[in-house]
Amino acid sequence: MEAIAYSHFRNHLKDYMKKVNDEFEPLVVVNKNPEEDIVVISKSEWNSIQETLSIAKNPYLSEKITRGIDQVKAGQTLLHTLIEE
């Protein structure tokens, strides 16, 4: 994860916005006071994180995912051929 100074980020905001969106890589913006540091991520990455958190908070979905992972690890899967029309 790249880290840059706040002043450099401010002076090149458009370029960094494009980079974060194009590369799907978070960017740390540091300030003189470390408590004011921030992380910049793309909107699509933010939405993905929110969806993951939503699923993790849902006991039914979390259990279903865990069961599926356990089935794959145990080799309890079936291969299906897709029929294209």
N, C-alpha and C positions, 0 to 999 in steps of 0.2 A: 504494500500500500504506500503510495507516494505521499510525502508530506511537504508542504510549501508554506512560506511565510504569508501572513495575512496581506501585507502590502502588495506582494507579488500577485496574489490571487485577485485582489481588488483591481489591479492594473491590467490584468489579463482575464477578466471574468468570462467573457464570451468564449475564449479559447478553452478555458478549463471546463466550462459547461459542456462544450462540444466533446471534449476528451472523455469526461465522465460518462456521457451518454453513449458515445461510440464504443468505448472500451469496456463498459460495464464494470469499471474498477472504482472503488471508493477513493476519495481524496481527503487527506487530513490537512486542515488549514490551522496552522499554529500561530499563536499570539505571544506577546511578551509574558502575559499571565496564562500559565498552562490551564487554569480553570476555564478560560474562555476559548480553548481550542474547539474546533467543530469537525464533523465529518460530512462531506458532501457526497450524496449518492443520486443516481438517476431516479426518476419517478417510477419507472418500471421495476427497478430494484426495490424501492420502498414498498410498492404494491405487493411484490413477491414476499417480502419480509412480513408484511401485515397478514397476508393470506396464510403463511406458515404459522404465525402466532395464533391466528384464529383456529386453525386445525388443531394445533397443540392444546388449545384450551377446551376443545370439544372432546369429552371422554369417549363418546361413541366412535368418532372418526379416528382418534388416536389408537384405540384398541383395535379397530379394523385394520389399520396400517400395520400395527405390531404383529397381528395374526398373519397378515400377508407376508411380511418379512420372514417370520418364523417358518411359514410353509415353504417359501423359496429356499431357505437355508436347509430345510429337511428334505428337499427334493420332492415335495408333494405338489408338483405343478403339472399341468397338462399343456401340450402344444396343440394349438388349433390352427387350421389353415383357413385363411380368409377367402371368401368366395366373392369375387368381383363381378358386378353385373354390367 
